[in-house]
Amino acid sequence: MKRCSVVGLVETKENFAPIDSNSIVVSVILPKVHTETKYGVGAFINKAKHSLVATNLLSSELLNLSALVYAADTRMSREDYSQDGWTREFDIYFPVNNIVEWDPLVIKIQDLLSFITGDFWKIHLRERPLAHKLEIMVLPTTETPVLPVKVVSLLSGGLDSFIGAIDILSDKTDSLFVGHYTKDGTQKYQIAVEEILTKTFPDNFKGYAKGCIIFDKHVFGSEYGNVQAENSQRSRSFMFLSMAAYLASSMGTRCKLIVPENGFIALNVPLDPLRLGANSTKTVHPNFMVKMAEIFDGLNLDIELLNPYRHMTKGEMMTQCSNAGLLADHANKTLSCASQGKMRWDKGGLKAKRLGGSGGSGNCGYCYPCLIRKASFIKAGIEDKTNYVAIPNLATANIRVGKSGSAYAESKDILSVQYAGYRLANGLINPMIEIHKSGTLSGVYDEWSDIAGMYERGLAEVYDLVKDVTVTRTN
């Protein structure tokens, strides 16, 4: 186990020594001209600036902080640099214009990051030198003034955010959308939903700022060239919401920031004793949303952070969608899969053939998010035209179980849902107790009954899909 020091530099030639001289050092330059920031941050700002009414300095700094956090999270392997195969330790050296504005929020941010990633975080604020203060971006001059929108919403290319966009735009609300992608193919789904929404809602779809923010080995010095990357990306939601806050805080008036995610997967209660703690993602968990809203308020960003679907299952989101016809026609163009590239290694397509799929990249059909997706179509009574590249049909797939390897991957989530669903159906678990197993709900005390009811309906929804699926033992 070795600590990692993530240093935000204000210029290329700056010499900065972290407190822990033995730590692995990640360096990211955060120049005073924000659009010159590398690794996709500046490119995102250049896309977003045409939709801004007035630049907000503190949300600009929040975006910088999220970049440092994401660089740390994605570049340091948990397997190689953790205490226990998961938990890492990070020091973040964060340059800001005014320490006084950030100091009251440091502990809150550290707690939030630890909650969503399962790591230990220590943020060290640094005052930027006068010559390198982060500058307020000068917005482009246009003949027609940029008008503020009432809503900024995440649009990831997934089914939930597609439903969220349909609902917002069907209400004739002028809206901006934000997307984050890497080089995993997510962008093609974002392009597809953008084309559908701009064509259907040309008057209210006011823009879509997408950013490919990704950090490569250049963040390390030559002495750390062999450090392995990490693909769990638990901090992605912090960066994604910081990207959205950059837009929402720059409207010149109070703005809603919508995070459209079904409450069942947002809560993400562990299905069995093997999926505890940080091994279950908490990217839109109610506690994360509460803490993120507190940070927005602490920075006076004038943002109302909402997940209007936090008490709905995915199937209920589909059922109650404002435009059922549009959803039915295009839902298959979205992505829900936890790892869309998992079939790429399938040489000769042997596994895909056994499971009944086509192989390749896309929704796999057997991971937990894919199971929830499949169940939601059934709940809504909508034909599922999604191309599941591994298991199109659970009833006919030759699914195997094993302790490790590919057979373990294809069966583990199915077996886990069968285990949890059976216990729920037979009164062996109490939903009001289960909902607390993925994290504290102290910030939403008055919603516990609604959350417990949603959890019970959500688990029953996906259990109905898999309860009769046969899994065979490998030799």
N, C-alpha and C positions, 0 to 999 in steps of 0.2 A: 504494500500500500504506500502511495506517495501523494502528497498534496499537490494541487495545481494552483498556480497564481495566474490570474487572467488580468492583464494590464491594458487599460485603455490609454494609449499614447496620444498626445495632442499634436505631435509632429513626428516625422520620420526619424529624425536624428536625436530625439529625446532619449536620454539615458535615465532609466528608472530601475531601482533595485527593490524587489519585494522584501517583505520582512523575513520570510522563510527562504533563505539562500539555497536550500536544498530542493526546493519545489520545482516541478516542471512548469515552465513559463510559456503562456500563450499571450501573444501581443496583437492587439487590434488598434490601428490608427483611427482616431476619431477627430478629424480636422475641423477647424472653425467654420469652414464652408461645408455645410451639411451634405450638399449634393455630391461632394467629392469623396464621400465615404465609400470604401470598397465593399466587396463581398455581397453586393446586391442592395445594400441599404440606400446608397445614393441613387441607384437606378429606380428603386421604389419611390423615393421622394420626387424624382423627376416626373414620374407618371402621375403621382398624387397631386402635385402642386397646381395643376390646371383646374382642380376642383375645390381649392381652398379659398375661403374668404379672407382669413387672416392667420398667419402662422403663429402657433403657440410654442413658446420656447421650452416649457417644462415637458410637454409631450414629445418634443424633439429629443430632449435628454432621456426621457423614458425609453424611446426607441433605441437610443444608443446603449442604454443599460441592458435592454432585452437582447441586443446583438452580442454583448459580452457574455451574457448568461448562456445564450444558445451556442456560442463558440465553445464555451467550457463543456457544456453538456454533450455536444456531438463529437468533439475531438478526443475525449478521454475515455478509453475503454473501461467499462465497469469490471470486466473480467480481470484485467491486468492491474488496475489502480484503485480497487475498492478494498474495504476492510473485510467484507463478507460475501463478495461476489456481486454486490450491488452498490453499497453506500460509499460515496467518494467525498472528498473534502476540498472545497474551493475557497480561495481568496479572490475577491473581485475588487480591483482598483479602478474606481469609477470617477472620471474627471467631470466636474460640473462648474457652472458659472458662479453659483452661490451655495455654499455648503449649508447655510442656515435653512434654506428652503427644503433640503433633502434630509437633513439629520433626523427630524422627528419620525421619518418613515422607514428608516433603515431596518429596525427590528421587525416591522410588519412585512417588509419585502423579504427579509431572510426567512421568516416563518412561512410565508407563501411559497417560496422556492423549495424549502425543505418538504413542505406538504406535497407538492406536485411531483417532485423528482425523487424524494427519498434520500437526498444527499445533505451534507452540512455545508452551509454557505456563510461566508463572512464578507460583508461589504465595507470597503474602506473608501470613504469619500476623499477626493482630491480637488482642491481649488484650482481651476484653470488660471494660468498666468494671463495678465491683462492682454498681452499681444495675441493670445490664442483662445479668447472667449468664443464660445459657440455663437455664431451670428444668426440673427433673425433673418430668415430667407426672404428675399425680395421676390414677390410673386409676379408672374408675367402680366404685362399690360394687355388688356383685351378691350375691344370696342364695346362689347356687351358685358356689364358687370356680372361676376359670378354670384349666383344666388345661393343662399344656404339651403341645405336639405334638412328634413326633419329626422331622418333615420340613416344611420350607417350600419350595415349588416355584414357579417362574415358570409362568404360564399366560397366554400372549399372545393366544390365539385362533387360533394357528397349528396345523398338523398335528402337528409334533414335540412341542409342549408338551401337546397333547391325548393323544398316545400316552404321554408321560411320566406324565401324571395317571392314566391308566387303569392303567398298570403299578404305580404307587405304591399306588393305592387297591385294586387287586385283591389286593394283599398284606396288606390289612386294616390299613394304617398310618394312624394319625390324622395328618391333614395340613392345612396352610393353604396358600392359593395367592395369588399376587400378580400383578396385571395393570397395565400402563400403556397409556393410549390418548390420542389427540389427537382432533381434530375431523375425522378422515379416514374415519370409518365403522368403524374397528377394533372399537369397543365392541359392535357387534351380533354379531360373531363370539364375543366373550368372553361375552356374555349367553347365546348359544346353547349353548356348551360347558358353562357353569355349570349351566344347566337340566338338561342330559343327565347330568352327573356327580353333581349333588345327588340326582337321582331314582334313579340306579343305585347310588350308594354313600352312602346317607343317614347311616350310622353313622360313617363315617370322613372324609367331606368336612366339615371343621370351619370353613370360612369362605373367603371370597375378597375380599381387599382390592384394589380397583381405584382407580387414581388418574389423573385427567386433569391432568397437570402440563404447562403450556404457557405460554410467555411472549409477551406482545404488545408493541406499541410504547411502552407506558407505562413500560417499563424505561429508556427514553431521556429525556433532557431535551429541551426544545423545540427546541434547536439541532441535534438529530440526528433530527428527525422524518422525514427522507427516506432514512434508512439502510434498505437492502433486506435482507430475511430470507434465511436459508439453509435448504435442505430436505434436506441430506445426512444430518444427525442421527447422525453417527458416535459421539457421546458418549452416545447413548441407553442403551446397555448398561451404562455406568457408573452412570447414574441408576437404571436398572431393578434392578440388583443391590443398589444402596444402599437402595432401597425394600424389597427382600426381606430384606436384612440387618437393617433396622429391626425386622422381625418376628422373624427367626430369633434375634437376639441378646437378645430380650426374653422368652425362654421360661423363664429361671431355671435352665436346664440346657443342656448341649451339644446343638446342633441341626444337622441336615443341611440345606444349602441346595442344591437341585437345579436345575441349568440344563439342561433337556432339549433338546438340539440334535444333529442327526446330524453325525458327524465330518467328512463331506465338505464341507458348506457352512460348518461352523465353521472348518475349515482354509482354505478358499476360495483355493486356488492359482490364480494368474492363468492364464486359458486361452490367452492370446496375448500378444505383446510390448506391445500397447497397453493392457493392464490390469495395470499394475505399481503397486507402492507403495500409497499411500493410496487409489487408485482402486478397490482391492478391499477390501471391508469385513472387519474383524477383530473383530467384536463378541463372538464366543465362541471366538476363536482360543486354542489351548493356552497361548500366552505371556500373553495377557490374563488367563486363568483363574489361572495361577500367580501373576502380579503382584497380582491382586485378593485371592487367598488370603493373600498376604504382608501386605497392608494389613489384612485382617481380623485376622490373628494379631498384628500390631503394635499394634492397638487393643484386643487381648484380648477380642474379641467372642464367643469360644467357638463358632465356626461351622466346620463342615466343608463346604467348597465342592466340589461334584462335578458332572461331566457324565458320567453313566453310559453315554452313547451315543457317546462321543468316538472309538471305534474301529468304529462302524457307519455304513453308508450309510443313506440315508433308506428305501430299499427293505427293507433288513435290519431297520430299526426297525419297519416295518409288518409284516414277516413274523413277527417274534418278539414282537409285541404280546401281552400276557397275555389279552386278550379280543378275539379276532379278529372275533367277531360284532358286538360293540358298535362296533368300529372301522369295519367294513364298512358298518354302518347309518348312521353319522354323520360319517364323514371328510369328506364333501362340504360339511359346515357350517363347515369351517375355512378359514383364509386363509393362503396362502403367497406371494402376489404381492408383487413389489418395489414396485409402485406401482399400487394397486388403482383409482385414479381416472383412469388414463391415457386411457381411452376417452371421458371426459366431453366433451372438446373436439370429438368427432367429429360435426360438424353434419350432420344428415340421415342419420347412420349409414352414410355411404358407405364408409368404411374397414372398419367392422365387417362390412358386407355382403360386401365383396370377400374378406375373410378367413374368412367363414363363421360369424361370431359374432353376438351379440345387441346388443353395445354396452353402455355403462353402467359401473357400478362393481363390481369383484369381481376374481377371479383372471383375469388377462388371457390366459394360455395360451402366451405366447411369451417372457417374460423368463426369465432364468436360473433363479430359484427355481421358477417354474412348470414349466419343463422338467424340473427335478429331481423335482418333485412328480409330474408325469405318469409319469415313468420308474419312480417308486417303486411306483405302483399296479400297473404291469405286472410288476415284480419280485415283488411280493407275491401276484399273481394275484387281486387285488381289483378289482371293477368300479369304474371311476372315474365317479361320478355328479356330479362337480363341474361347475358352470356356468362354463365359460371364456368370457368375454364377447367375446374377440377371435378366438382360434383354438381352437375345440373339437377340430378334427381336423387334425393337421399334414399328413396325406396328401392332403387335398383343398383346403387353403387356398391362395389365390393370393398367395403371399408374395413381396414385391419387395425388392430390395437397392438402396441408394443411399448416397452419401457422407455425407448429413446428412438431417435431417428425419424424418418419420414412417416412410418406407420403411427408413431406416437403423435406427430403433428396433425395427421388427418383425423384422428379419433378423439383427441384429448378434450376438445371443447364440446363435442357431442356428448361424451360420457359425463362431463362436468354438468352440463345442462340437465341430463337425465337424472343425475344424482340430486341436484338442488331442486329440480322440479318435482321429483318423487317425494322428497321430504316435505315440500310445501303442500302438495296434494293430499298427503296423509297426516297433516297436522303436526309434523315433527319440527317445524321451525315457526317462529313468531315474527311476522314481517316488521312489527314495531321495534323488535330487537335487531333484526338483520340489517336494517337500513343504516345503523350506526357503525357497521363493521368496515366500511370503506373510508371512514373519517368522521370527524366531529360535525354535528349539525346544530351546534349551539347558536349559530348566527341566524338560523331559520326555525326557531323553536315553535312558532305558531303554524308551521307547515308540516310538522311531523306526521299528522294523520293523513294529509293529502299525499305525502311522499310514500308512506307505508302502503296506502291503497294502490298507488301507481306501481310500486315495486311488485306487489302481489299480482296485479294484472299483467305486468310486463313479463315476469317469470312464467306465468301460466301461458302467455302468448307464445313464447319460444319453446316451452316444454311440449306444448301440443304438436309442434312441428317435429320433434325428435323422439318422442317417448316410445315410438314403435320401431325406430331405426335399429337395424341389426349391425353389430360390430363383431368381427371374427378375430380370434386370437392367431397371431403369427406363430410359426413353428420355431 
